[in-house]
């Protein structure tokens, strides 16, 4: 790591000593495997900058103090806010906000002693060509958390995800697209077996080689990430884009990450009356970064590979999110093994099929130069040893065969769900559906969703996806028995509502 890339944010109570500050800073750096030699400054609230504890600590450590006003810190979103502190100084964490105020990513969230807090951020060099003379604000760890208000406050809540529908509640989960009954026992055993190596820093080389072999690609075309969500962050932060466009409705994290990185994002809105099918001509020629899901969440549309290829051209990055492709029998229309499509970046997730959402593991397949740029923007050791063990296991022949069987079962279970939904005149389904979920449209969907919750079922609201509205719900495909119970609950939920024709 080069000199002058770390900033330590510090918060301290009045009366904290320089020894307390120095002790916590050195302990935190040491525990994270970071060096004091790489720290460029202690950053803090300006009214604390000259107090003996912080000023004295900076002098002992041989770095300057970087002061920020309360207003400046209040504008920085932090991942671990304190309501009490926010009431006092307008920011939820002085340490985290000060560390991030100059731009960069949080390497170490706030750590506390009796009187001191500190956090460590790495400054991120700007990569690519800015859209204007103003440098785009680099993405921060805080942008991974749901903000209280979107930058485009009049639009959908891009940070809303299906887990919010079920968190802490005893509901049958049709809101999250993770396969039930996972991870399987053999995978849990492989992950548990990796725990004995936790004292060592993660070594991603074996898993990277395994993923490369699974797709028939050289290793330099593979980047392992903490889930596909991290990949969206890296793309937004590290790849040049003057006019990025996202094809909607689709998973909202790509746009959220681009906005958090300071980009102005254009939207291509697909139309329900056209089956949410993509016409490449709808994407403006000016677009130099295009993001599209295949199969698309939440519409369950599987776009033909040759349609997506028509989006590619020199000077454009084409990001295809294939997070659910392994749930499609035969992975037809996949682009993951292609090296002949200019600017192609394919994202894959292992969290959906294998039930690893809490472990966070995915990967990027792209040109080696793109992989290198994304890797440069990653924090140190971005993927944990257990996640690496899972990645290696999930691309072995036995796992691929199990995933293929699961995809076949999903197709059968989806057909059963679609047949049941067809019995309701009030419900219109977006078809043909190819993913492990279906999108439905019905009047007063919000009220139906609440009635379903009272009957024990969680469905994903659709109004947080650009291009959809309050009349849409997304349903995860489950086994026949669960689907039968859901269809009975849906019948009850619809009773008493005015009967409406299909919309």
Secondary structure, 3 states (H helix, E strand, C coil): CCCCCEEEEEEECCCCCHHHHHHHHHHHHHHCCCCHHHEEEEEEEHHHCCCHHHHHHHHHHCCEEEEECHHHHHCCCCCCCCHHHHHHHCCCCHHHHHHHCCCCEEEEEEEECCCEEEEEEECCCCCCCCCCCCCCCCCCHHHHCCCCCCCCCCCCCCCCCHHHHCCCCCCEEECCCCCCCCCCHHHHHHHHHHHHHCCCCCCCHHHHHHHHHHHCCCHHHEEEECHHHHHHHHHHHHCCCCCEEEEECCCCHHHHHHHHCCCCEEEEECCHHHCCCCCHHHCCCCCCEEEEECCCCCCCCCCCHHHHHCCCCCCCEEEEECCCHHHCHHHCCCCCCCCCCCCEEEEEECHHHHCCCCCCCEEEEECHHHHHHHHHHCCCCCCCHHHHHHHHHHCCHHHHHHHHHHHHHHHHHHHHHHHHHCCCCCCEECCCCCCCEEEEECCCHHHHHHHHHHCCEEEEECCCCCCCCCCEEEEECCCHHHHHHHHHHHHHHHCCCCCCCCC
